[in-house]
């Protein structure tokens, strides 16, 4: 985070800094060898001097941040002295006058390389997304030394914990980045605690009311939950102790974000979420006895409580792709309550809590193949494509952050692991790039299947190749893995470039005849027609997707340049590049009566619109997003597209807030479900909305089924969020109505 205003460090603050540094040394006690302590002392002193005139937004001396990042690396991730040195130095090159050469000279090549990976690119980058470029830089170092990413995680975790002093729009940007990349990456590296905290902190920013309500209810039910867990565990403890198995057992509440997702996806209130907590039984046995002891305890638990067979997850026999090992089962406990039970050993638990760092501690002890080496090989393969831009790279990389793997078998009997959801064509590219390029057909379990066929656990897969076969545009939609997408995209770009050369030559001839300078004219056409690159323009000319003669009619020639004729309307041949396929919505203009401030100024100074993808109403938490050519668009902070936009284009985000206005209405859509009683439902809904609440209904659609269930969508005109919430509460009181939710 950037430093705040200069203010001399007080004596009391110096004591706090020294205390924090001494705590760091205590945590490293027993881990240091050779000159480690001397290196840490030098790093601390250098960082303290470099940051001495800087403060964070909260007001504390900046040096407290790198010290805390180093502490998280050691205590919460399990890294050692070298990581502590790099964490202390992670901001000095970016924020002070020190250079990487200074770091290299003082601390050596290894530390300098890690610090370089942690240093953001300068702001002169002309990239479409500087955030994506910076993240690509971090990940390019990941394949050399994974500690870069682990320190980056610690840095992001401390920033998220102290985000309250940042402006609201910056909080949203940082939370979106965290949700979009850092939380999935934490999961992939096995950092479950950090992933859960990332998700909770993001929810606290994007949905503060929901977060606070769940936190309050968890606190209120803590005592009852504790009593239930002890009642549940009592007979289990007795049996385990009879087997003389060393163990510890406890209950742990699920994360707030996990509970929120269950409430949202299952459309149930907090009180009806049955798995608010999990019971964990951790066994202290040596490696040889781990698997049989876990199954012994599973047998004890399921002898006492009735299990639900389909909820058994065996990650002891077949660990997750990120190294996670545990037995999970759900049983019916006292009072008919469902209880999730997790059974694992102390070694498994440390890997589950600390992920990558703990995995390396046990490397060579486990009989499992090195899951992280496999994953890093996949990342290296994505890195091999120099043609991909940063946004494509992030997209491909994110496709590697899968939660679950499946295993399929080659014709020779080799077992191949792929992400869940992978297709037959993904398998072909996984075997070898050339096999993917020339894939003509795929057999799964001895029968021909489409290339886009989703593979299942245990499938036997055989690829049939043909040297004349080559990828085409449609293949991108048939794959999900980063490697396959990257390789197909690279081939397509080369093909477009080759075909585009013909279009370029045609354009050169045309412009030469018009006596127009080539380079300035191309820039004008690309900008006017909304193309991302010159290659795309040339390709469309070559394939006749663009009629050059018709396009050039919109221009006149002045001083060897193309000048747009003023009478022609602006062309809209392409959507702004930052919008995803899901964002091709129609936007409605704000009423002139609506009052919104953008960066503290009246929004009327801008050309702006309310986005129909989330339909903000007065009182919603909002932000303004500056599009490349379509002015400002106002989105809700929990808009389905918000995370994508904020994470990739956070530099275009502007602070937006409502100024209370009583004479403006907004469109809000509600989904209603309930028991279909045959007659009267529509009448009761209409009466409640129109007669009792006095609101105008813009549209109303309802469908009833043969199974006693109805689902409807109502579009209303409301004045603000409070009025909308009042509508929802009133509709929920109708007897036959089961759920009423706002459509995101």
C-alpha positions in Angstrom: 0.0 0.0 0.0 1.3 3.5 -0.7 2.8 5.5 2.1 1.0 8.3 3.8 2.2 11.8 4.9 5.6 12.3 6.5 5.6 12.5 10.3 8.6 11.7 12.6 8.6 8.4 14.4 7.9 8.9 18.1 9.9 7.1 20.9 6.8 5.0 21.8 6.5 3.9 18.1 10.2 3.0 18.1 9.6 0.7 21.1 6.6 -0.9 19.2 8.9 -1.5 16.2 11.6 -3.1 18.3 9.1 -5.3 20.1 7.6 -6.5 16.7 11.2 -7.2 15.4 12.1 -9.2 18.6 8.9 -11.2 18.2 9.9 -12.0 14.7 13.3 -13.3 15.9 11.6 -15.5 18.6 9.4 -17.1 15.9 12.6 -18.0 14.0 14.3 -19.5 17.0 15.6 -22.9 16.0 15.1 -22.3 12.3 18.2 -20.1 11.7 21.6 -21.4 10.6 24.9 -19.8 9.7 24.5 -16.1 9.1 20.7 -16.1 8.9 20.3 -13.9 12.0 22.9 -11.4 10.7 21.0 -11.3 7.3 17.6 -10.7 9.1 19.1 -7.9 11.2 20.6 -6.2 8.1 17.3 -6.5 6.3 15.4 -5.0 9.2 17.8 -2.1 9.6 17.9 -1.4 5.9 14.1 -1.5 5.6 13.6 0.6 8.7 15.9 3.3 7.3 14.4 3.2 3.8 10.8 3.5 5.1 11.6 5.9 8.1 9.7 8.8 6.4 6.7 6.8 5.3 3.5 6.0 7.1 0.5 3.8 6.2 -3.0 5.1 5.7 -3.8 4.1 9.3 -1.0 6.3 10.5 1.4 3.8 11.9 5.1 3.7 10.7 5.4 1.9 7.4 8.1 -0.5 8.7 5.4 -2.2 10.7 3.9 -3.6 7.5 7.0 -5.5 6.2 7.6 -6.8 9.8 4.0 -8.1 9.9 4.3 -9.7 6.4 7.5 -11.5 7.6 5.6 -12.7 10.7 2.7 -14.1 8.6 5.3 -15.9 6.4 6.8 -17.6 9.4 3.9 -18.2 11.8 1.0 -18.7 9.5 2.6 -20.1 6.3 5.6 -21.9 7.9 8.4 -20.3 5.8 11.9 -19.8 7.1 14.7 -17.1 7.4 15.2 -16.4 3.7 11.5 -15.6 3.3 11.7 -13.4 6.4 14.5 -11.4 4.8 12.7 -11.0 1.5 9.4 -10.0 3.3 11.2 -7.3 5.2 12.6 -6.0 1.9 9.6 -6.5 -0.3 8.7 -2.8 -0.7 12.1 -1.1 -0.5 12.8 -1.1 -4.3 9.2 -0.1 -5.2 8.8 2.7 -2.6 12.3 4.0 -1.8 15.5 5.0 -3.6 17.2 1.6 -3.1 17.7 -0.5 -6.3 17.7 -4.2 -7.0 21.5 -3.9 -7.5 21.8 -2.6 -3.9 19.8 -5.6 -2.7 21.9 -8.1 -4.8 25.2 -6.6 -3.5 24.1 -6.8 0.1 22.0 -10.0 0.3 22.9 -12.1 -2.8 21.3 -13.2 -6.0 18.6 -15.4 -4.5 17.1 -12.7 -2.3 17.4 -10.1 -5.1 15.4 -12.4 -7.5 12.6 -12.9 -5.0 12.4 -9.1 -4.2 12.4 -8.4 -7.9 9.4 -10.7 -8.3 7.6 -8.9 -5.4 8.3 -5.4 -6.9 5.5 -4.0 -9.1 6.2 -2.8 -12.6 6.4 1.0 -13.0 3.4 3.0 -14.1 4.8 3.6 -17.5 3.4 0.3 -18.8 1.0 0.8 -21.7 -0.7 -2.5 -20.9 -4.5 -2.8 -21.2 -4.4 -4.0 -17.6 -1.4 -3.0 -15.4 -2.8 -5.2 -12.6 -2.7 -8.3 -14.9 0.9 -7.4 -16.0 2.1 -7.1 -12.4 0.5 -10.4 -11.5 2.1 -12.1 -14.6 5.4 -10.8 -13.3 4.9 -12.4 -9.9 3.9 -15.7 -11.5 6.8 -15.8 -13.9 9.0 -15.8 -10.8 6.8 -18.5 -9.2 8.3 -21.2 -11.4 11.8 -20.2 -10.2 11.0 -19.8 -6.5 7.5 -20.4 -5.1 8.3 -18.2 -2.1 7.6 -15.1 -4.3 3.9 -16.1 -4.4 3.8 -17.2 -0.7 5.3 -13.8 0.4 2.8 -12.0 -1.9 0.0 -13.9 -0.2 1.2 -12.7 3.2 1.5 -9.2 1.9 -2.0 -9.3 0.5 -3.4 -10.8 3.7 -2.0 -8.0 5.9 -3.3 -5.4 3.4 -6.7 -7.0 3.5 -6.7 -7.1 7.3 -5.9 -3.3 7.4 -8.1 -2.2 4.5 -10.5 -0.2 6.6 -8.4 3.0 6.3 -8.5 3.0 2.4 -11.1 4.9 0.4 -14.2 2.8 -0.5 -13.5 2.4 -4.2 -9.9 1.2 -3.5 -11.3 -1.3 -1.0 -13.5 -2.7 -3.7 -10.7 -2.9 -6.2 -8.3 -4.7 -3.8 -11.1 -7.1 -2.6 -12.0 -7.9 -6.2 -8.3 -8.8 -7.0 -8.2 -10.9 -3.9 -11.4 -12.8 -4.8 -10.5 -13.2 -8.4 -6.9 -14.5 -8.1 -5.5 -14.6 -4.6 -8.2 -16.7 -2.9 -8.2 -19.4 -5.6 -4.4 -19.4 -5.6 -4.4 -19.8 -1.8 -6.6 -22.8 -2.3 -4.4 -24.3 -5.0 -1.4 -23.9 -2.7 -3.3 -25.6 0.1 -3.4 -22.5 2.3 -7.0 -23.2 3.5 -7.0 -20.8 6.4 -5.7 -18.0 4.3 -8.1 -18.7 1.5 -11.0 -18.7 4.0 -9.9 -15.4 5.6 -9.5 -13.9 2.1 -13.1 -14.9 1.3 -14.4 -13.6 4.6 -12.6 -10.3 4.3 -13.8 -9.8 0.7 -17.4 -10.5 1.8 -17.0 -8.0 4.7 -16.2 -5.3 2.0 -18.7 -6.3 -0.7 -21.6 -7.4 1.5 -21.0 -5.7 4.9 -24.6 -6.2 6.1 -24.7 -9.9 5.3 -21.3 -10.4 6.9 -22.2 -8.6 10.1 -25.5 -10.5 10.4 -23.9 -13.9 10.0 -21.1 -13.0 12.4 -23.6 -11.9 14.9 -25.7 -15.0 14.6 -22.6 -17.2 14.9 -21.7 -15.5 18.1 -25.3 -15.8 19.5 -25.4 -19.6 18.7 -21.8 -20.3 19.8 -22.7 -21.6 23.3 -25.4 -24.0 22.0 -23.1 -25.2 19.3 -20.4 -25.9 21.8 -22.7 -28.0 24.0 -23.9 -29.9 20.9 -20.4 -30.7 19.8 -19.4 -32.0 23.3 -22.6 -34.2 23.3 -21.7 -35.5 19.9 -18.1 -36.2 20.7 -18.6 -37.9 24.1 -19.3 -41.5 22.8 -16.7 -41.1 20.1 -14.0 -40.1 22.6 -14.8 -43.1 24.8 -14.4 -45.6 21.9 -11.2 -44.0 20.5 -9.6 -44.1 24.0 -10.5 -47.8 24.2 -8.4 -48.4 21.1 -5.6 -46.4 22.7 -5.2 -44.1 19.7 -3.5 -40.7 20.6 -5.9 -38.0 19.2 -7.4 -34.6 19.7 -11.0 -33.7 18.6 -12.8 -30.4 18.4 -15.6 -28.5 16.5 -14.9 -25.6 14.2 -17.4 -23.2 12.8 -17.4 -22.9 9.0 -16.2 -19.6 7.5 -18.7 -16.7 7.2 -18.3 -16.6 3.5 -19.0 -20.4 3.2 -22.2 -20.0 5.2 -23.2 -17.0 3.1 -22.7 -19.0 -0.1 -24.9 -21.8 1.3 -27.6 -19.3 2.2 -27.4 -17.7 -1.2 -27.2 -20.9 -3.4 -29.7 -23.0 -1.4 -32.0 -20.0 -0.8 -32.4 -20.8 2.9 -32.2 -18.6 6.1 -29.2 -18.9 8.5 -31.2 -21.1 10.9 -31.7 -23.8 8.1 -28.0 -24.1 7.2 -27.4 -27.5 8.8 -23.6 -27.7 8.4 -22.5 -24.5 10.3 -19.6 -26.4 11.7 -17.4 -29.4 11.2 -16.0 -31.8 13.8 -12.3 -32.6 13.3 -10.6 -35.6 14.7 -6.8 -35.5 14.4 -4.7 -38.6 15.1 -1.1 -38.6 16.3 0.3 -41.7 14.6 3.4 -42.5 12.5 3.2 -42.5 8.7 2.9 -46.3 8.3 -0.2 -46.4 10.5 -2.0 -43.3 9.1 -4.3 -44.9 6.6 -5.6 -47.9 8.6 -5.9 -45.7 11.8 -8.0 -43.1 9.9 -10.3 -45.9 8.7 -10.5 -47.4 12.2 -11.7 -44.0 13.6 -14.2 -43.7 10.6 -15.6 -47.1 11.6 -16.0 -45.9 15.2 -17.8 -42.8 14.2 -20.2 -44.6 11.7 -20.9 -47.3 14.3 -22.2 -44.7 16.7 -23.9 -42.4 14.2 -25.6 -43.3 10.9 -23.6 -42.1 7.9 -24.9 -40.6 4.7 -22.9 -42.8 2.1 -23.0 -40.3 -0.7 -21.2 -37.7 1.5 -18.1 -39.8 2.0 -15.0 -38.1 0.6 -11.8 -40.3 0.6 -8.9 -38.0 0.2 -6.6 -40.3 2.2 -6.5 -43.0 -0.5 -6.5 -40.4 -3.3 -5.3 -36.9 -2.1 -6.5 -33.7 -3.8 -4.4 -32.2 -6.5 -3.0 -29.6 -4.0 -1.8 -32.3 -1.5 -4.8 -32.2 0.8 -5.4 -35.5 2.7 -8.4 -36.2 4.9 -11.4 -38.5 5.3 -14.7 -36.6 5.3 -18.1 -38.0 6.1 -21.5 -36.6 7.1 -23.4 -38.5 9.8 -26.8 -38.0 11.5 -26.0 -36.8 15.1 -28.2 -36.2 18.2 -31.6 -34.6 17.4 -31.4 -35.7 13.7 -28.8 -32.9 13.0 -26.4 -33.5 10.1 -22.7 -33.3 11.2 -19.6 -33.3 9.0 -16.7 -35.2 10.5 -13.1 -34.8 9.2 -10.6 -37.4 10.2 -6.9 -36.9 9.5 -3.4 -37.2 11.1 -1.2 -34.5 12.5 1.0 -34.6 9.4 -2.1 -34.3 7.1 -3.5 -31.5 9.3 -0.3 -29.4 9.0 -0.3 -29.8 5.2 -4.0 -28.9 5.2 -3.4 -25.8 7.4 -0.1 -24.6 5.8 -0.2 -26.1 2.3 2.9 -25.8 0.2 5.4 -24.9 3.0 4.4 -27.9 5.1 4.3 -30.1 2.0 8.0 -29.4 1.5 8.8 -30.2 5.1 7.4 -33.7 4.5 8.8 -34.2 1.0 10.2 -37.7 0.6 8.2 -39.0 3.5 4.9 -39.2 1.6 4.4 -41.9 -0.9 2.3 -39.6 -3.0 3.8 -38.0 -6.2 4.9 -34.4 -5.9 1.6 -32.6 -6.7 3.2 -29.2 -6.6 5.9 -30.0 -9.1 3.2 -31.2 -11.5 1.2 -28.0 -11.1 4.3 -25.8 -11.5 5.0 -27.7 -14.8 1.5 -26.7 -16.0 2.3 -23.1 -15.1 5.6 -23.2 -17.0 3.7 -24.5 -20.1 1.4 -21.5 -20.0 4.5 -19.2 -19.5 5.9 -20.7 -22.7 3.4 -18.7 -24.9 5.1 -15.3 -25.4 2.3 -14.1 -27.6 -0.5 -14.0 -25.0 -1.4 -10.7 -23.5 -1.6 -10.3 -19.7 -5.4 -10.7 -19.6 -5.3 -13.9 -21.6 -2.5 -15.2 -19.4 -4.4 -14.5 -16.2 -7.5 -16.2 -17.7 -5.4 -19.2 -18.6 -3.7 -19.3 -15.3 -7.0 -19.0 -13.4 -8.2 -22.1 -15.3 -5.4 -24.0 -13.6 -6.8 -23.2 -10.1 -9.2 -26.0 -10.0 -10.5 -27.4 -6.7 -10.8 -31.0 -7.8 -9.0 -33.4 -10.1 -10.2 -36.5 -12.0 -8.0 -39.4 -13.1 -8.2 -41.0 -16.5 -6.3 -43.8 -18.1 -4.2 -43.9 -21.3 -4.4 -47.0 -23.7 -1.1 -48.1 -22.1 -2.6 -48.0 -18.6 -0.9 -44.8 -17.4 -2.9 -42.7 -15.0 -3.3 -39.0 -16.0 -4.8 -36.4 -13.7 -6.8 -33.5 -15.2 -9.0 -30.8 -13.6 -12.6 -31.7 -13.1 -14.6 -30.6 -16.1 -11.7 -31.3 -18.5 -12.7 -32.5 -22.0 -11.4 -35.1 -24.5 -9.5 -32.3 -26.3 -7.9 -31.2 -23.0 -6.6 -34.7 -22.6 -5.0 -34.6 -26.1 -3.2 -31.4 -25.4 -2.1 -32.7 -22.0 -0.4 -35.7 -23.6 1.6 -33.5 -26.0 1.0 -30.2 -27.9 1.4 -32.0 -31.2 -1.2 -34.6 -30.2 -3.6 -31.8 -29.4 -2.9 -29.9 -32.7 -3.5 -32.9 -34.9 -6.4 -34.5 -32.8 -8.9 -35.8 -35.3 -11.1 -37.9 -33.0 -11.1 -39.3 -29.4 -12.3 -42.6 -28.1 -13.5 -42.8 -24.5 -14.0 -46.4 -23.2 -13.6 -47.7 -26.8 -16.3 -45.5 -28.3 -15.9 -42.3 -30.4 -17.0 -39.1 -28.5 -17.1 -35.4 -29.4 -13.9 -33.5 -28.7 -15.8 -31.4 -26.1 -16.9 -34.5 -24.2 -16.4 -34.0 -20.4 -14.3 -36.8 -19.0 -15.2 -38.7 -15.9 -13.1 -40.4 -13.2 -11.6 -43.6 -14.5 -12.3 -43.1 -18.2 -10.0 -44.9 -20.7 -9.0 -42.3 -23.3 -7.4 -42.8 -26.7 -6.6 -40.0 -29.2 -6.7 -40.5 -33.0 -4.5 -38.0 -34.9 -4.2 -36.9 -38.5 -1.2 -34.7 -39.7 -3.6 -32.7 -41.9 -5.8 -31.8 -38.9 -5.2 -28.4 -37.3 -7.0 -26.2 -34.6 -9.8 -23.8 -35.6 -11.6 -21.0 -33.7 -14.3 -23.3 -32.3 -11.7 -25.4 -30.4 -11.3 -22.7 -27.7 -14.9 -23.4 -26.6 -14.1 -27.2 -26.3 -11.3 -26.9 -23.7 -11.0 -25.7 -20.1 -7.4 -26.1 -19.2 -4.9 -23.2 -19.4 -2.4 -25.2 -21.4 -4.9 -26.2 -24.1 -6.4 -22.7 -24.3 -3.0 -21.1 -24.5 -1.8 -23.4 -27.3 -5.0 -23.1 -29.4 -5.0 -19.3 -29.0 -1.3 -19.1 -30.0 -2.1 -21.1 -33.2 -5.1 -19.0 -34.0 -3.0 -15.8 -33.6 -0.4 -17.1 -35.9 -3.0 -18.1 -38.5 -4.7 -14.6 -38.2 -1.3 -13.0 -38.6 -0.6 -15.0 -41.7 -4.0 -14.3 -43.3 -3.9 -10.7 -42.1 -0.7 -10.1 -44.1 -2.9 -10.3 -47.3 -5.4 -7.8 -45.8 -2.5 -5.5 -44.9 -1.2 -5.5 -48.4 -4.7 -4.7 -49.8 -5.0 -1.8 -47.4 -1.5 -0.5 -48.3 -2.5 -0.5 -52.0 -5.8 1.3 -51.3 -4.2 4.0 -49.2 -1.4 4.5 -51.6 -3.9 5.1 -54.4 -5.6 7.7 -52.1 -2.2 9.3 -51.4 -2.7 8.7 -47.6 0.2 7.9 -45.2 -0.2 4.3 -44.1 0.7 4.2 -40.3 -1.4 7.2 -39.2 -4.3 5.9 -41.3 -4.2 2.4 -39.7 -4.2 3.9 -36.2 -7.3 6.0 -37.2 -9.1 3.0 -38.6 -8.3 0.7 -35.6 -9.5 3.4 -33.1 -12.6 4.3 -35.2 -13.8 0.7 -35.7 -13.0 -0.5 -32.2 -10.4 -3.1 -33.0 -8.0 -4.4 -30.4 -5.1 -4.7 -32.7 -3.8 -4.0 -36.3 -3.8 -7.8 -36.9 -7.6 -8.0 -36.3 -8.2 -5.2 -38.8 -6.0 -6.8 -41.4 -7.6 -10.2 -40.9 -11.2 -8.9 -41.3 -10.1 -7.1 -44.5 -8.5 -10.3 -45.8 -11.6 -12.5 -45.0 -14.0 -9.8 -46.4 -15.6 -9.5 -42.9 -14.9 -5.7 -43.4 -15.8 -3.9 -46.6 -12.9 -1.5 -47.0 -14.6 0.6 -49.7 -17.7 1.2 -47.5 -15.6 2.1 -44.4 -13.4 4.6 -46.3 -16.5 6.4 -47.5 -16.8 7.8 -43.9 -13.5 9.6 -44.3 -12.0 12.4 -46.4 -8.3 13.0 -47.1 -6.6 16.1 -45.7 -2.8 16.5 -45.8 -2.3 12.8 -46.5 -4.4 11.8 -43.5 -7.8 10.2 -43.0 -10.3 12.6 -41.4 -13.7 11.4 -40.3 -16.5 13.3 -42.0 -18.4 15.3 -39.3 -21.8 14.4 -40.6 -21.4 10.7 -40.1 -22.6 9.1 -36.9 -20.0 7.4 -34.7 -19.6 3.8 -35.5 -20.0 1.2 -32.9 -18.5 -1.9 -34.5 -17.2 -3.4 -31.3 -18.0 -3.6 -27.6 -15.5 -2.1 -25.2 -12.8 -4.6 -24.7 -13.2 -4.8 -20.9 -16.7 -6.2 -21.1 -17.1 -10.0 -20.9 -19.6 -12.0 -23.0 -21.9 -11.9 -20.1 -21.9 -8.1 -20.1 -23.5 -7.6 -23.5 -26.4 -5.9 -21.9 -28.5 -2.9 -22.9 -27.9 0.0 -20.5 -30.6 2.6 -19.7 -29.7 6.2 -19.1 -30.1 7.8 -15.7 -32.9 10.2 -15.2 -31.7 13.8 -15.0 -33.3 14.0 -11.6 -31.1 11.2 -10.2 -28.2 12.5 -8.1 -24.9 10.6 -8.0 -21.6 11.9 -7.0 -18.5 10.6 -8.8 -15.2 11.3 -7.0 -17.1 14.0 -5.1 -18.3 15.8 -8.2 -21.9 15.8 -9.7 -22.1 12.9 -12.1 -23.8 15.1 -14.6 -20.3 16.2 -15.6 -19.9 12.8 -17.1 -21.7 10.8 -19.8 -22.9 7.9 -17.6 -25.5 5.1 -17.4 -26.9 2.7 -14.9 -25.9 -0.9 -15.8 -28.8 -3.3 -16.4 -26.6 -6.2 -15.4 -27.2 -5.3 -11.8 -29.9 -2.6 -11.8 -28.6 -0.3 -9.0 -31.2 1.4 -7.0 -30.8 4.4 -4.7 -29.1 3.2 -1.5 -27.2 0.3 -3.1 -23.4 0.3 -2.6 -22.1 1.4 -6.0 -19.0 2.2 -7.9 -18.3 4.0 -11.2 -16.5 2.2 -14.0 -14.8 4.2 -16.8 -15.2 2.3 -20.1 -12.9 2.8 -23.0 -15.4 4.6 -25.2 -18.8 4.5 -23.6 -18.4 6.9 -20.6 -19.1 5.9 -17.0 -21.3 2.9 -16.0 -22.7 2.7 -12.5 -22.5 -0.8 -11.0 -23.5 -2.3 -7.7 -20.5 -3.5 -5.7 -22.0 -7.0 -5.7 -22.8 -7.0 -9.4 -22.1 -10.4 -11.1 -19.5 -8.6 -13.3 -17.9 -6.5 -10.6 -15.2 -8.9 -9.5 -14.0 -9.3 -13.1 -14.0 -5.6 -13.9 -12.4 -4.5 -10.6 -9.8 -7.2 -10.7 -8.7 -6.6 -14.3 -9.3 -2.9 -14.6 -9.2 -1.5 -11.1 -7.4 1.7 -12.3 -10.6 2.6 -14.1 -12.7 2.5 -11.0 -14.1 5.7 -9.5 -15.8 6.4 -6.2 -19.6 6.8 -6.6 -22.3 7.6 -4.1 -25.9 8.5 -4.0 -27.3 11.9 -3.1 -30.8 11.3 -1.7 -33.5 12.1 -4.2 -37.2 11.3 -3.6 -38.5 11.9 -7.1 -36.7 9.2 -9.0 -37.6 5.5 -9.6 -35.4 2.6 -10.4 -36.0 -0.9 -11.9 -35.6 -3.8 -9.6 -36.2 -7.5 -10.5 -37.4 -10.1 -7.9 -37.6 -13.9 -8.2 -40.5 -15.5 -6.2 -41.0 -19.2 -5.6 -43.7 -21.0 -3.6 -46.4 -23.5 -3.3 -48.8 -23.5 -6.3 -52.3 -23.6 -4.8 -53.9 -23.4 -8.2 -55.8 -20.1 -7.7 -55.2 -16.9 -5.8 -51.4 -16.6 -5.9 -51.3 -14.0 -8.6 -54.1 -12.0 -7.0 -52.4 -12.0 -3.6 -49.1 -10.9 -5.1 -50.7 -8.1 -7.1 -52.8 -6.9 -4.2 -49.8 -6.7 -1.9 -47.6 -4.8 -4.4 -50.1 -2.5 -6.1 -52.9 -1.9 -3.5 -51.0 -2.2 -0.2 -47.6 -0.9 -1.1 -48.7 1.4 -4.0 -45.9 0.4 -6.4 -45.9 0.2 -10.2 -45.3 -3.2 -11.7 -43.2 -3.0 -15.0 -43.5 -6.7 -15.9 -44.8 -9.9 -14.3 -44.2 -13.5 -15.4 -45.2 -16.6 -13.4 -45.1 -20.3 -14.2 -46.8 -23.1 -12.2 -45.8 -26.7 -12.4 -47.6 -30.1 -12.0 -45.6 -30.7 -8.9 -47.2 -28.1 -6.6 -44.5 -25.4 -7.2 -44.5 -22.0 -8.9 -41.7 -19.6 -9.9 -42.2 -16.0 -11.0 -40.3 -12.9 -11.9 -41.6 -9.4 -11.1 -40.0 -6.2 -12.4 -40.9 -3.2 -10.1 -40.3 0.5 -10.0 -39.0 1.5 -6.6 -37.6 4.7 -5.1 -34.7 3.2 -3.1 -33.1 0.1 -1.5 -35.2 0.5 1.7 -38.4 0.4 -0.2 -37.2 -2.7 -2.1 -36.4 -4.5 1.2 -39.8 -3.6 2.5 -41.4 -5.2 -0.6 -39.3 -8.4 -0.1 -40.3 -8.6 3.6 -44.0 -8.1 2.8 -44.1 -10.7 0.0 -42.4 -13.2 2.2 -45.3 -13.0 4.6 -47.8 -14.3 2.0 -48.6 -17.9 3.0 -48.0 -19.6 -0.3 -44.7 -17.8 -0.9 -41.5 -19.7 0.0 -38.7 -17.4 -1.2 -38.3 -13.8 -2.5 -34.9 -12.8 -3.8 -33.5 -9.9 -5.7 -32.1 -11.0 -9.1 -28.4 -10.1 -9.3 
